[in-house]
Amino acid sequence: TSSSYPINLPSPILLSSSMVLAIAATGSFFELFGPNPKFGFGPTAAIAAIGLPSCLFLFYAAILKGMAETEEDDREYNKPRRL
């Protein structure tokens, strides 16, 4: 069985991870254009290069997982109930 989302974690965790990576990547880009990057050029460039695509992927995964969670909740709560 294949799932409709790439990572099986709760959507808030995926979204928060995406935000942290976006902040780190943005900070790294600014560090690269400064006079002396705090961690050196190599590690800072690696954080920037890996962080941006990773944050975009995690953001996309959070959207897909959130939609799947919403559909699952809708199926659960829209069942006919016996009184």
C-alpha positions, 0 to 999 in steps of 0.5 A: 500500500502506498500512502499519499504523503512522503513522510509519516510524521504528524503535520505540525512536526513537519511544518515546524521542521520546515520553518527551522530549516528555512530560518537556518538557510536564510541566516546562512545565506546572509552569513555567506555575504558577510565578511567572515562567516561564523562557521567558515565558508564550507559549513555555512554554504552546506547549511544554505544549500541543503537547508533550502531544498529540505525546508521546501520538501518538508513544507510540501510534505506537511501540506500533503500529510495535513490533507491526509489527516483532514480526510481521515478526520472527516471520514471518522467524524462524518460517520452516521451515529446511533443515538 
